[in-house]
Amino acid sequence: MYSFKNDYSEGAHPSILQKLLETNLVQEPGYGEDRYSQKARALLCEKMNRPDARIYFVAGGTQANLLVIAALLQVHEAVISATTGHIYSHEAGAIEAVGHRIITVDTPNGKLNVDDLRRVLENHRLRPHVVKPRLVYISNSTELGTVYRKEELSQLSVFCRDNGLFLYLDGARLGHALTAPQNDLSLAEIAELTDAFYIGATKNGGLLGEAVVINRPDLAPEFDYVMKQKGALMAKGRLIGIQFLELFKDDLYFRLADHANTMARKLTFALRKKGYDFLTEPETNQIFPLLPRTKVEQLKLKYQFYEWSNIDHQLVALRLITSWATQESVIDQLINDL
């Protein structure tokens, strides 16, 4: 039984495990003040061409989203998100639990645009009787596997700055977005066009961990207090710092993401050749093929995956995710079984 349910079923890339083993008995300061975390921050700042960026290592994506939104917003301020956005659809009300409403927008491809934001602002003018939209939440890649183009992100960035909105990008699968064939953005441009974002390692070869990047020095100057108060400041912060240092020192991060995307493209090509359509245009390592119910039941005997939605009584949209560790032989076997 092989799982295509997610891209974190495996542990971690061997080079990360080796580095953790090599440094295991070296004594270091706690709470992210160790030399490995410091080197990792400096390396990321160099890659982003943002020497003044502030970087904080946290354990997971939901934690990163909650921390950033809690730090940036006042109690009456709200978040704008696509309905498919992770903070709305998969985080058990974490954002609402810290007191911020999520204003959702239905989108066909998981991406927000300027017109979406404009409509939200127009519908929330009745001050002080409605919440104040203040932060725009997007993810790249999205929950539907789609990616933002540079022009799309630039338009959102300009609109947010012109209208007093923060632009925050969830980067759980940022590596996959930046190595997609359709992508025309760089990591440095992501940093330039957003106020804050995070770089995800959990879904791209790490044991765990995300790097929260705050691009403006004046933004959330006491973020470390928020981390501590909400239980996110790890005593053994070195465990995440070491992983990011290993992932980015030779661009391993991007090579792993590219492999996952390549495996997804091979599967996409085979599905199209067999005449199958997709719920959204495949762009990264998440693909959503439409298969007959009878075929789905047969595949369940050998593979695990999510049944994303029922199109009708006979047709099902699946979510298949490839990972940094997906072997090509497994893709060949799935193609053969199809």
TORKEDREN-266850 format. One record per residue (C-alpha): residue number from 1; residue in three letters; x, y, z. Coordinates in nm, 2 decimals, decimal comma, always signed. Layout:
# residues N
NUMAR / n / res / c1 / c2 / c3
NUMAR / NUM / ALA / X / Y / Z
...
This chain:
# residues 338
NUMAR / n / res / c1 / c2 / c3
NUMAR / 1 / MET / +0,00 / +0,00 / +0,00
NUMAR / 2 / TYR / +0,16 / +0,33 / -0,12
NUMAR / 3 / SER / +0,04 / +0,66 / +0,00
NUMAR / 4 / PHE / -0,02 / +0,96 / -0,23
NUMAR / 5 / LYS / -0,21 / +1,14 / +0,05
NUMAR / 6 / ASN / +0,06 / +1,39 / +0,14
NUMAR / 7 / ASP / +0,42 / +1,48 / +0,10
NUMAR / 8 / TYR / +0,54 / +1,43 / +0,46
NUMAR / 9 / SER / +0,48 / +1,05 / +0,50
NUMAR / 10 / GLU / +0,85 / +0,99 / +0,49
NUMAR / 11 / GLY / +1,10 / +1,11 / +0,76
NUMAR / 12 / ALA / +1,37 / +1,34 / +0,63
NUMAR / 13 / HIS / +1,64 / +1,36 / +0,36
NUMAR / 14 / PRO / +1,94 / +1,15 / +0,47
NUMAR / 15 / SER / +2,18 / +1,45 / +0,46
NUMAR / 16 / ILE / +1,97 / +1,62 / +0,72
NUMAR / 17 / LEU / +1,97 / +1,31 / +0,94
NUMAR / 18 / GLN / +2,35 / +1,28 / +0,89
NUMAR / 19 / LYS / +2,40 / +1,65 / +0,99
NUMAR / 20 / LEU / +2,19 / +1,61 / +1,30
NUMAR / 21 / LEU / +2,39 / +1,30 / +1,40
NUMAR / 22 / GLU / +2,73 / +1,48 / +1,34
NUMAR / 23 / THR / +2,63 / +1,77 / +1,55
NUMAR / 24 / ASN / +2,44 / +1,58 / +1,82
NUMAR / 25 / LEU / +2,69 / +1,60 / +2,10
NUMAR / 26 / VAL / +2,80 / +1,96 / +2,03
NUMAR / 27 / GLN / +2,68 / +2,19 / +2,30
NUMAR / 28 / GLU / +2,50 / +2,50 / +2,17
NUMAR / 29 / PRO / +2,29 / +2,78 / +2,32
NUMAR / 30 / GLY / +1,91 / +2,72 / +2,32
NUMAR / 31 / TYR / +1,61 / +2,90 / +2,18
NUMAR / 32 / GLY / +1,75 / +2,95 / +1,83
NUMAR / 33 / GLU / +2,07 / +3,13 / +1,94
NUMAR / 34 / ASP / +2,29 / +2,84 / +1,83
NUMAR / 35 / ARG / +2,55 / +2,89 / +1,56
NUMAR / 36 / TYR / +2,36 / +2,67 / +1,31
NUMAR / 37 / SER / +2,04 / +2,87 / +1,33
NUMAR / 38 / GLN / +2,24 / +3,19 / +1,30
NUMAR / 39 / LYS / +2,42 / +3,06 / +0,99
NUMAR / 40 / ALA / +2,09 / +2,94 / +0,85
NUMAR / 41 / ARG / +1,93 / +3,29 / +0,90
NUMAR / 42 / ALA / +2,22 / +3,46 / +0,73
NUMAR / 43 / LEU / +2,21 / +3,22 / +0,44
NUMAR / 44 / LEU / +1,84 / +3,27 / +0,39
NUMAR / 45 / CYS / +1,88 / +3,65 / +0,40
NUMAR / 46 / GLU / +2,15 / +3,62 / +0,13
NUMAR / 47 / LYS / +1,93 / +3,40 / -0,09
NUMAR / 48 / MET / +1,64 / +3,65 / -0,05
NUMAR / 49 / ASN / +1,87 / +3,95 / -0,09
NUMAR / 50 / ARG / +1,71 / +4,09 / +0,23
NUMAR / 51 / PRO / +1,99 / +4,15 / +0,48
NUMAR / 52 / ASP / +1,74 / +4,32 / +0,71
NUMAR / 53 / ALA / +1,48 / +4,04 / +0,71
NUMAR / 54 / ARG / +1,40 / +3,88 / +1,05
NUMAR / 55 / ILE / +1,37 / +3,50 / +1,05
NUMAR / 56 / TYR / +1,22 / +3,28 / +1,31
NUMAR / 57 / PHE / +1,21 / +2,90 / +1,31
NUMAR / 58 / VAL / +0,89 / +2,73 / +1,42
NUMAR / 59 / ALA / +0,77 / +2,37 / +1,42
NUMAR / 60 / GLY / +0,48 / +2,37 / +1,18
NUMAR / 61 / GLY / +0,27 / +2,55 / +0,93
NUMAR / 62 / THR / -0,05 / +2,61 / +1,13
NUMAR / 63 / GLN / +0,18 / +2,74 / +1,41
NUMAR / 64 / ALA / +0,35 / +2,98 / +1,17
NUMAR / 65 / ASN / +0,01 / +3,11 / +1,04
NUMAR / 66 / LEU / -0,13 / +3,16 / +1,38
NUMAR / 67 / LEU / +0,18 / +3,34 / +1,51
NUMAR / 68 / VAL / +0,21 / +3,58 / +1,22
NUMAR / 69 / ILE / -0,16 / +3,67 / +1,22
NUMAR / 70 / ALA / -0,17 / +3,71 / +1,60
NUMAR / 71 / ALA / +0,13 / +3,93 / +1,59
NUMAR / 72 / LEU / +0,02 / +4,16 / +1,31
NUMAR / 73 / LEU / -0,35 / +4,21 / +1,38
NUMAR / 74 / GLN / -0,54 / +4,40 / +1,64
NUMAR / 75 / VAL / -0,85 / +4,23 / +1,80
NUMAR / 76 / HIS / -1,10 / +4,39 / +1,56
NUMAR / 77 / GLU / -0,90 / +4,31 / +1,24
NUMAR / 78 / ALA / -0,97 / +4,03 / +1,00
NUMAR / 79 / VAL / -0,81 / +3,81 / +0,74
NUMAR / 80 / ILE / -0,90 / +3,77 / +0,37
NUMAR / 81 / SER / -0,85 / +3,42 / +0,24
NUMAR / 82 / ALA / -0,97 / +3,20 / -0,05
NUMAR / 83 / THR / -1,23 / +2,95 / +0,08
NUMAR / 84 / THR / -0,98 / +2,67 / +0,00
NUMAR / 85 / GLY / -0,71 / +2,85 / +0,21
NUMAR / 86 / HIS / -0,54 / +2,63 / +0,47
NUMAR / 87 / ILE / -0,62 / +2,86 / +0,76
NUMAR / 88 / TYR / -0,99 / +2,83 / +0,68
NUMAR / 89 / SER / -1,03 / +2,47 / +0,56
NUMAR / 90 / HIS / -0,77 / +2,27 / +0,76
NUMAR / 91 / GLU / -0,67 / +2,44 / +1,08
NUMAR / 92 / ALA / -0,95 / +2,37 / +1,32
NUMAR / 93 / GLY / -1,04 / +2,74 / +1,37
NUMAR / 94 / ALA / -0,69 / +2,83 / +1,50
NUMAR / 95 / ILE / -0,71 / +3,18 / +1,36
NUMAR / 96 / GLU / -1,06 / +3,24 / +1,50
NUMAR / 97 / ALA / -0,94 / +3,10 / +1,83
NUMAR / 98 / VAL / -0,71 / +3,40 / +1,87
NUMAR / 99 / GLY / -0,99 / +3,63 / +1,79
NUMAR / 100 / HIS / -0,97 / +3,71 / +1,42
NUMAR / 101 / ARG / -1,25 / +3,65 / +1,17
NUMAR / 102 / ILE / -1,16 / +3,49 / +0,83
NUMAR / 103 / ILE / -1,34 / +3,65 / +0,54
NUMAR / 104 / THR / -1,35 / +3,39 / +0,26
NUMAR / 105 / VAL / -1,36 / +3,43 / -0,11
NUMAR / 106 / ASP / -1,47 / +3,15 / -0,35
NUMAR / 107 / THR / -1,21 / +3,11 / -0,63
NUMAR / 108 / PRO / -1,20 / +2,85 / -0,91
NUMAR / 109 / ASN / -0,82 / +2,79 / -0,88
NUMAR / 110 / GLY / -0,74 / +2,87 / -0,51
NUMAR / 111 / LYS / -0,59 / +3,21 / -0,60
NUMAR / 112 / LEU / -0,70 / +3,56 / -0,49
NUMAR / 113 / ASN / -0,69 / +3,86 / -0,72
NUMAR / 114 / VAL / -0,73 / +4,24 / -0,68
NUMAR / 115 / ASP / -1,10 / +4,23 / -0,78
NUMAR / 116 / ASP / -1,16 / +3,98 / -0,49
NUMAR / 117 / LEU / -0,99 / +4,21 / -0,24
NUMAR / 118 / ARG / -1,17 / +4,52 / -0,37
NUMAR / 119 / ARG / -1,51 / +4,35 / -0,32
NUMAR / 120 / VAL / -1,43 / +4,25 / +0,03
NUMAR / 121 / LEU / -1,32 / +4,61 / +0,12
NUMAR / 122 / GLU / -1,64 / +4,75 / -0,03
NUMAR / 123 / ASN / -1,85 / +4,51 / +0,17
NUMAR / 124 / HIS / -1,68 / +4,61 / +0,50
NUMAR / 125 / ARG / -1,71 / +4,98 / +0,51
NUMAR / 126 / LEU / -1,97 / +5,01 / +0,79
NUMAR / 127 / ARG / -1,72 / +5,11 / +1,06
NUMAR / 128 / PRO / -1,73 / +5,02 / +1,34
NUMAR / 129 / HIS / -2,01 / +4,77 / +1,30
NUMAR / 130 / VAL / -1,81 / +4,52 / +1,09
NUMAR / 131 / VAL / -1,46 / +4,37 / +1,12
NUMAR / 132 / LYS / -1,18 / +4,56 / +0,95
NUMAR / 133 / PRO / -1,01 / +4,36 / +0,67
NUMAR / 134 / ARG / -0,64 / +4,40 / +0,74
NUMAR / 135 / LEU / -0,44 / +4,10 / +0,62
NUMAR / 136 / VAL / -0,45 / +3,91 / +0,29
NUMAR / 137 / TYR / -0,36 / +3,54 / +0,33
NUMAR / 138 / ILE / -0,24 / +3,35 / +0,02
NUMAR / 139 / SER / -0,04 / +3,04 / -0,03
NUMAR / 140 / ASN / +0,20 / +2,94 / -0,30
NUMAR / 141 / SER / +0,15 / +2,68 / -0,41
NUMAR / 142 / THR / -0,22 / +2,69 / -0,33
NUMAR / 143 / GLU / -0,43 / +2,41 / -0,18
NUMAR / 144 / LEU / -0,53 / +2,32 / -0,53
NUMAR / 145 / GLY / -0,17 / +2,30 / -0,65
NUMAR / 146 / THR / -0,17 / +2,62 / -0,85
NUMAR / 147 / VAL / +0,10 / +2,89 / -0,84
NUMAR / 148 / TYR / +0,10 / +3,26 / -0,85
NUMAR / 149 / ARG / +0,27 / +3,43 / -1,14
NUMAR / 150 / LYS / +0,49 / +3,74 / -1,08
NUMAR / 151 / GLU / +0,23 / +3,97 / -1,24
NUMAR / 152 / GLU / -0,05 / +3,83 / -1,01
NUMAR / 153 / LEU / +0,16 / +3,87 / -0,70
NUMAR / 154 / SER / +0,28 / +4,22 / -0,80
NUMAR / 155 / GLN / -0,08 / +4,33 / -0,85
NUMAR / 156 / LEU / -0,18 / +4,20 / -0,51
NUMAR / 157 / SER / +0,12 / +4,36 / -0,35
NUMAR / 158 / VAL / +0,05 / +4,71 / -0,50
NUMAR / 159 / PHE / -0,32 / +4,69 / -0,40
NUMAR / 160 / CYS / -0,24 / +4,58 / -0,04
NUMAR / 161 / ARG / +0,01 / +4,86 / +0,01
NUMAR / 162 / ASP / -0,22 / +5,12 / -0,15
NUMAR / 163 / ASN / -0,51 / +5,01 / +0,08
NUMAR / 164 / GLY / -0,33 / +4,95 / +0,41
NUMAR / 165 / LEU / -0,34 / +4,57 / +0,40
NUMAR / 166 / PHE / -0,07 / +4,33 / +0,50
NUMAR / 167 / LEU / +0,02 / +4,06 / +0,24
NUMAR / 168 / TYR / +0,11 / +3,73 / +0,40
NUMAR / 169 / LEU / +0,21 / +3,42 / +0,20
NUMAR / 170 / ASP / +0,19 / +3,06 / +0,34
NUMAR / 171 / GLY / +0,49 / +2,88 / +0,19
NUMAR / 172 / ALA / +0,43 / +2,53 / +0,31
NUMAR / 173 / ARG / +0,50 / +2,42 / -0,05
NUMAR / 174 / LEU / +0,70 / +2,72 / -0,16
NUMAR / 175 / GLY / +0,97 / +2,51 / -0,30
NUMAR / 176 / HIS / +0,73 / +2,33 / -0,53
NUMAR / 177 / ALA / +0,59 / +2,66 / -0,65
NUMAR / 178 / LEU / +0,93 / +2,81 / -0,72
NUMAR / 179 / THR / +1,04 / +2,50 / -0,92
NUMAR / 180 / ALA / +0,72 / +2,46 / -1,12
NUMAR / 181 / PRO / +0,77 / +2,50 / -1,50
NUMAR / 182 / GLN / +0,51 / +2,78 / -1,51
NUMAR / 183 / ASN / +0,68 / +2,98 / -1,23
NUMAR / 184 / ASP / +0,84 / +3,31 / -1,30
NUMAR / 185 / LEU / +0,91 / +3,42 / -0,94
NUMAR / 186 / SER / +1,22 / +3,40 / -0,74
NUMAR / 187 / LEU / +1,26 / +3,37 / -0,36
NUMAR / 188 / ALA / +1,40 / +3,72 / -0,36
NUMAR / 189 / GLU / +1,09 / +3,85 / -0,54
NUMAR / 190 / ILE / +0,86 / +3,67 / -0,29
NUMAR / 191 / ALA / +1,04 / +3,86 / -0,02
NUMAR / 192 / GLU / +1,01 / +4,19 / -0,20
NUMAR / 193 / LEU / +0,64 / +4,16 / -0,28
NUMAR / 194 / THR / +0,51 / +4,04 / +0,06
NUMAR / 195 / ASP / +0,52 / +4,17 / +0,41
NUMAR / 196 / ALA / +0,57 / +3,83 / +0,56
NUMAR / 197 / PHE / +0,58 / +3,47 / +0,45
NUMAR / 198 / TYR / +0,72 / +3,14 / +0,55
NUMAR / 199 / ILE / +0,94 / +2,88 / +0,39
NUMAR / 200 / GLY / +0,82 / +2,53 / +0,46
NUMAR / 201 / ALA / +1,05 / +2,23 / +0,52
NUMAR / 202 / THR / +0,80 / +1,98 / +0,67
NUMAR / 203 / LYS / +0,66 / +1,90 / +0,32
NUMAR / 204 / ASN / +1,00 / +1,92 / +0,14
NUMAR / 205 / GLY / +1,25 / +1,69 / +0,30
NUMAR / 206 / GLY / +1,27 / +1,82 / +0,66
NUMAR / 207 / LEU / +1,18 / +1,63 / +0,97
NUMAR / 208 / LEU / +0,98 / +1,93 / +1,07
NUMAR / 209 / GLY / +1,01 / +2,31 / +1,06
NUMAR / 210 / GLU / +0,92 / +2,63 / +0,89
NUMAR / 211 / ALA / +1,11 / +2,96 / +0,86
NUMAR / 212 / VAL / +0,89 / +3,26 / +0,92
NUMAR / 213 / VAL / +1,03 / +3,56 / +0,73
NUMAR / 214 / ILE / +0,92 / +3,91 / +0,83
NUMAR / 215 / ASN / +1,04 / +4,14 / +0,55
NUMAR / 216 / ARG / +0,99 / +4,48 / +0,72
NUMAR / 217 / PRO / +1,21 / +4,56 / +1,02
NUMAR / 218 / ASP / +0,93 / +4,77 / +1,17
NUMAR / 219 / LEU / +0,67 / +4,49 / +1,14
NUMAR / 220 / ALA / +0,61 / +4,29 / +1,46
NUMAR / 221 / PRO / +0,92 / +4,40 / +1,64
NUMAR / 222 / GLU / +0,82 / +4,18 / +1,94
NUMAR / 223 / PHE / +0,75 / +3,86 / +1,75
NUMAR / 224 / ASP / +0,97 / +3,67 / +1,99
NUMAR / 225 / TYR / +0,73 / +3,75 / +2,27
NUMAR / 226 / VAL / +0,44 / +3,61 / +2,07
NUMAR / 227 / MET / +0,64 / +3,29 / +2,00
NUMAR / 228 / LYS / +0,72 / +3,24 / +2,37
NUMAR / 229 / GLN / +0,36 / +3,32 / +2,49
NUMAR / 230 / LYS / +0,21 / +3,07 / +2,24
NUMAR / 231 / GLY / +0,45 / +2,79 / +2,31
NUMAR / 232 / ALA / +0,65 / +2,81 / +1,98
NUMAR / 233 / LEU / +0,99 / +2,91 / +2,11
NUMAR / 234 / MET / +1,18 / +2,58 / +2,11
NUMAR / 235 / ALA / +1,46 / +2,52 / +2,37
NUMAR / 236 / LYS / +1,64 / +2,30 / +2,11
NUMAR / 237 / GLY / +1,59 / +2,54 / +1,83
NUMAR / 238 / ARG / +1,91 / +2,41 / +1,67
NUMAR / 239 / LEU / +1,71 / +2,11 / +1,54
NUMAR / 240 / ILE / +1,53 / +2,33 / +1,29
NUMAR / 241 / GLY / +1,82 / +2,56 / +1,22
NUMAR / 242 / ILE / +2,04 / +2,27 / +1,12
NUMAR / 243 / GLN / +1,78 / +2,15 / +0,88
NUMAR / 244 / PHE / +1,74 / +2,48 / +0,70
NUMAR / 245 / LEU / +2,12 / +2,52 / +0,68
NUMAR / 246 / GLU / +2,14 / +2,18 / +0,52
NUMAR / 247 / LEU / +1,85 / +2,24 / +0,28
NUMAR / 248 / PHE / +1,98 / +2,57 / +0,15
NUMAR / 249 / LYS / +2,35 / +2,55 / +0,15
NUMAR / 250 / ASP / +2,36 / +2,37 / -0,19
NUMAR / 251 / ASP / +2,01 / +2,44 / -0,30
NUMAR / 252 / LEU / +1,90 / +2,09 / -0,19
NUMAR / 253 / TYR / +1,56 / +2,25 / -0,10
NUMAR / 254 / PHE / +1,49 / +2,33 / -0,46
NUMAR / 255 / ARG / +1,62 / +2,00 / -0,60
NUMAR / 256 / LEU / +1,39 / +1,80 / -0,37
NUMAR / 257 / ALA / +1,09 / +2,01 / -0,47
NUMAR / 258 / ASP / +1,18 / +1,98 / -0,84
NUMAR / 259 / HIS / +1,19 / +1,60 / -0,81
NUMAR / 260 / ALA / +0,84 / +1,59 / -0,65
NUMAR / 261 / ASN / +0,71 / +1,81 / -0,94
NUMAR / 262 / THR / +0,88 / +1,60 / -1,20
NUMAR / 263 / MET / +0,71 / +1,28 / -1,06
NUMAR / 264 / ALA / +0,38 / +1,46 / -1,07
NUMAR / 265 / ARG / +0,43 / +1,58 / -1,43
NUMAR / 266 / LYS / +0,51 / +1,22 / -1,54
NUMAR / 267 / LEU / +0,18 / +1,10 / -1,38
NUMAR / 268 / THR / -0,01 / +1,39 / -1,53
NUMAR / 269 / PHE / +0,12 / +1,31 / -1,88
NUMAR / 270 / ALA / +0,01 / +0,95 / -1,85
NUMAR / 271 / LEU / -0,33 / +1,04 / -1,71
NUMAR / 272 / ARG / -0,39 / +1,28 / -2,00
NUMAR / 273 / LYS / -0,27 / +1,02 / -2,25
NUMAR / 274 / LYS / -0,53 / +0,79 / -2,11
NUMAR / 275 / GLY / -0,80 / +1,06 / -2,16
NUMAR / 276 / TYR / -0,85 / +1,18 / -1,81
NUMAR / 277 / ASP / -0,93 / +1,54 / -1,72
NUMAR / 278 / PHE / -0,83 / +1,74 / -1,41
NUMAR / 279 / LEU / -1,02 / +1,96 / -1,16
NUMAR / 280 / THR / -0,75 / +2,23 / -1,19
NUMAR / 281 / GLU / -0,46 / +2,27 / -1,42
NUMAR / 282 / PRO / -0,17 / +2,06 / -1,28
NUMAR / 283 / GLU / +0,13 / +2,28 / -1,20
NUMAR / 284 / THR / +0,31 / +2,14 / -0,89
NUMAR / 285 / ASN / +0,32 / +1,81 / -0,69
NUMAR / 286 / GLN / -0,05 / +1,82 / -0,61
NUMAR / 287 / ILE / -0,27 / +1,70 / -0,90
NUMAR / 288 / PHE / -0,65 / +1,65 / -0,90
NUMAR / 289 / PRO / -0,75 / +1,40 / -1,17
NUMAR / 290 / LEU / -1,11 / +1,31 / -1,24
NUMAR / 291 / LEU / -1,16 / +0,93 / -1,24
NUMAR / 292 / PRO / -1,46 / +0,70 / -1,27
NUMAR / 293 / ARG / -1,58 / +0,57 / -0,93
NUMAR / 294 / THR / -1,51 / +0,21 / -1,05
NUMAR / 295 / LYS / -1,15 / +0,29 / -1,12
NUMAR / 296 / VAL / -1,11 / +0,47 / -0,79
NUMAR / 297 / GLU / -1,23 / +0,16 / -0,60
NUMAR / 298 / GLN / -0,98 / -0,05 / -0,78
NUMAR / 299 / LEU / -0,69 / +0,18 / -0,70
NUMAR / 300 / LYS / -0,79 / +0,18 / -0,33
NUMAR / 301 / LEU / -0,67 / -0,17 / -0,31
NUMAR / 302 / LYS / -0,31 / -0,06 / -0,36
NUMAR / 303 / TYR / -0,29 / +0,31 / -0,30
NUMAR / 304 / GLN / -0,39 / +0,57 / -0,04
NUMAR / 305 / PHE / -0,52 / +0,91 / -0,16
NUMAR / 306 / TYR / -0,79 / +1,17 / -0,08
NUMAR / 307 / GLU / -1,12 / +1,17 / -0,26
NUMAR / 308 / TRP / -1,13 / +1,55 / -0,30
NUMAR / 309 / SER / -1,48 / +1,59 / -0,43
NUMAR / 310 / ASN / -1,76 / +1,40 / -0,61
NUMAR / 311 / ILE / -1,83 / +1,55 / -0,95
NUMAR / 312 / ASP / -2,13 / +1,34 / -1,00
NUMAR / 313 / HIS / -2,25 / +0,98 / -0,92
NUMAR / 314 / GLN / -1,98 / +0,83 / -1,14
NUMAR / 315 / LEU / -1,69 / +1,08 / -1,15
NUMAR / 316 / VAL / -1,46 / +1,16 / -0,86
NUMAR / 317 / ALA / -1,18 / +1,42 / -0,82
NUMAR / 318 / LEU / -0,88 / +1,27 / -0,64
NUMAR / 319 / ARG / -0,59 / +1,45 / -0,48
NUMAR / 320 / LEU / -0,26 / +1,28 / -0,56
NUMAR / 321 / ILE / +0,06 / +1,42 / -0,40
NUMAR / 322 / THR / +0,41 / +1,32 / -0,49
NUMAR / 323 / SER / +0,70 / +1,40 / -0,26
NUMAR / 324 / TRP / +1,08 / +1,45 / -0,25
NUMAR / 325 / ALA / +1,11 / +1,08 / -0,19
NUMAR / 326 / THR / +0,87 / +0,94 / -0,44
NUMAR / 327 / GLN / +1,04 / +0,68 / -0,65
NUMAR / 328 / GLU / +0,99 / +0,68 / -1,03
NUMAR / 329 / SER / +0,92 / +0,31 / -1,01
NUMAR / 330 / VAL / +0,62 / +0,38 / -0,79
NUMAR / 331 / ILE / +0,49 / +0,62 / -1,05
NUMAR / 332 / ASP / +0,55 / +0,36 / -1,33
NUMAR / 333 / GLN / +0,35 / +0,11 / -1,13
NUMAR / 334 / LEU / +0,06 / +0,34 / -1,07
NUMAR / 335 / ILE / +0,05 / +0,43 / -1,44
NUMAR / 336 / ASN / +0,05 / +0,06 / -1,52
NUMAR / 337 / ASP / -0,23 / -0,01 / -1,28
NUMAR / 338 / LEU / -0,43 / +0,28 / -1,43
